[in-house]
Amino acid sequence: IPHHGDGVVAESLPTQTVDPEVQKQVAELWKTIVQHCGQNSKSVDHKQRDCDQETSRSSAVLGEWRTVRIFVSSTFTDFFSEREVLVKKVFPELREWCHDRKVFPELREWCHDRKVKVIECDLRWGVPKDATSTQALATCLEEIDRCYEANNQPFFLNMLAERYGWIPAENDVPAEVREKYPWVDGTSMTFMEILHGALSISNPNAAFFLRNPDFISVLPPDHAGRFFENTPLAIEHMKVLKCYLKEHFPHQTFSYPAQYAGVSRETGREMVQLSGLDEFASQVTQFFKTAIDKQYPTQVTTTELTPEEKEVGLQWLFVLDKSETLLGRDKELKQLLDYSCGTPDLDLETLEDWDCETGDNKLCVVVAEGGWGKTALLAGLVRRAVQNGQVFYHFVGSTASSKYHETVLQRLIVALAPNPSDPEITNPESDDETKKKLLKKCLAEWRKTDKEMLIVIDGVNELDNSESVYHLSWLPPVLPPGLRCVVSTNVAHRPTTARLFEHQAFRMTLSALDFAALKDIASDYLGKFGKKLAADQLQQLVETTKVDNPLWISLMCEELRIFGDFRTMDRKLAELPDTMDAFLNTVIKRLLAEDETGFVKKALYMIVCSMSGLPLDYILRLMGDVEEKEECPPLYWAQARRVLKPYSRTIRASGDGEEFIMFVHESMYKAVRQCMADLQEEITAWHRQLADFYQYWCDNKILRINYLPYHLQQGKLQSRLIAFLRKDRDAARMHALQRGRLLNELRCRNTAESVVPNTKEIMMCQMCSASVVCSDLS
């Protein structure tokens, strides 16, 4: 819509004369702000070196790929055009960095060469009506926390003009925000983002872009009010903030021009369009290139990490994380360490199939119910055992590929093989029988050496073929001298326990945690949020619920943490269910009842229907409208993820570092699945939606190959699956065994007899196999 009016008259623009009382009020606020920044900088400085070193170590073990999260901060309506530039040019979404793009290919290639993935965190994009909601306060600040977790010094992009933004009243700020963050009353939400993400730590990765306001004078009067403040307080706030940034961040503060370019209705409402933003785009691109290159310099390496090295790195990070949660299992840990150092002579029969001999070592099997701490115990064992010698470890569920039995079998062969690079071992076409023979060969070769190794495999009941008759057929019942093996399983999974105890084995059954250990877990969990229960309440928590494992008490503490009325805590404790299944059922019902947007339900049900979680690179598409190809607003997903955080975790693929969100534990998966037990038609619909995404809206070929056939099968879309296998180019890249298995399952099983209806006679030319003639006998 072209504008030919006179623009904004001078009298309507804000004046520069400010009431001395307003100046005093702002100055007092800034005393508090500066004091906070000084205190926080001191607490951050002494940790930074360790953080940088830890980042480098993490980068190495993650296959060299690093994730950069750039938080975008600004007021909303007056930066519509800049956000368009960011979304469409400067920050293409992470999933498209490694694929063909027509915008800024040099930046895409630059990041790809450095093995850096860029994610933009712009929570207000697409949800302007919620940009000033109290619900968004915690969500935005916690999203900055995620940037801290990813990069230590978060990459932070702030855009400033003439608007200060919404200033919440004291009762608008939730108590949890005040407890967790140093909230400064009287400042705007946008400023608190700046304080938390940049000012408080003198962040070298923060950039501030100040827009020249000259264009405002030619704006249509009915739109100009969105671009400047009328209140003296907001005007003074902006004046002081800009001066502070220019003084304290002189090399990180940039000015840029903009020109009025009319009004557009493309979004469904009238929005002012600005042009001449090439300088802005160039400044943003160049700053973050420099900042990323400084924090993550190009690593000169002569060899690429092998898939096994990447997998080991990811699993080691999992070990470090889970071992931190080990409490109350000192006795069991000592017993496992004793086993790893040696076992007594065994009186076993010779098992010819495995070429076993007298003196071989029995397996040690750790069994317990779900959530009793098997994984934490084995992670603690690995963390201790690696200090004493060579350890092979595999935690099922720790990475995207860890649940496949082929993965653990191949990794074990590589760990035991005298020459891991032998083509016979690295052959990707090897089937299970070939791999099993290779393992037996490696064990025979190991018997000739004096080497020692501890093998630790956690959660074998969660392997992909756990319901198959071939489950664990590759695992030898005893091991040669020098090799010892600890495996864990859920005692409730009968096929696994039956297989593991077919032959003699050491058995460790985890018992319920005692009150002291449960108390420590509860106190530690609540203490992270500045909360605690009285001694009698802790006693009531344990006795009323009969809680007996770490997962259960941790999740109960999460429910208590978000319970709003501490005065009725005793009644809340008395109402808690006395079984973990019943408790998880109440949690899921609460999550669904409080889900105003529907995205929590969508995430829960989609994770259940997925093979190994949902790919986070594409989560906005998955949560959005797949049919219309409309993404979910980032703020809505951030809010849903915040709700699901205690019940979910992120795993990574060892190949390209793809991240997946899945449930924190198998028990949560089973609980959600139970809630869907009577919703078979809905389950089929979710599979079809996932199939539509992978087939029509996913541009990652590996994801399409791995997950599309499964969802087409589960969605009862056989015709589409056949067409995919026959005609889609990606299907030609599938592993021959996977493709063959799918085709075999699709094969018609009906008997072809002349007396059977719809049976037709076929004649085939012997000279040319391509000629087939069918005669219609009807």
Buried (B, 14 or more C-beta within 10 A) or exposed (E): EEBEEEBBEEEEBBEEEBEEEBBEBBEEBBEBBEEBBEEBBEEBEEEEEEBEEEBBEBBBBBBBBBBBBBBBBBBBBBBBBBBBBBBEBBBBBBBBBBEEBEEBEEBBEBBEEBBBBBBBBBBBBBBBEBBBBBEBBBBBBBBBBBBBEBBBBBBBBBBBBBBBBBBBEEEBBBEBBEEBBBBBEBBBBBBBBBBBBBBBBBBBBBBBBBBEEEBBBBBBEEBBBBBBBEEBBBBBBBBBBBEBBBEBBEEBBBBBBBEBBEBBEEEEEEBBBBEBBEBBBEBBBEBBBEBBEEBBEEEEEEEEBBBBBBBBBBBBBBBBEBBEBBBBBEEBBEBBBEBBEEBEEBEBEEBEEBBBEEEBBBBBBBBBBBBBBBBBBBBBBBBBBBEEEEBBBBBBBBBBBBBBBBBBBBBBBBBBBEEBEEEEBBEEEBEBEEBBEBBBBBBEBBBEEEEBBBBBBBBBBBBBBBEEEEBBBBBBBBBBBBBBBBBBBBBEBEBBBEBBBEBBBBBBEBEBBEBEBBBBBBBEBBEEBEBEBEEEBBBBBBEBBEBBBBBBBBBBBBBBBEEEEEEEBEEBBEEBBEEBEEBBBBBBEEBBEEBEBEBBBBBBBBBBBBBBBBBBBBBBBBBBEBEEEEBBBBBBBBBBBBBBEBBBBEBBBBBBBBBBBBBBBBBBBBBBBBBBEEEEEEBBBBBBBBBBBBBEBBEBEBBBBBBBBBBBBBBEBEEBBBBBBEEBEBBEEBEEBEBEEBEEEEEEEEEEEEEEEEEEEEEEEEEEEEEEEEEEEE
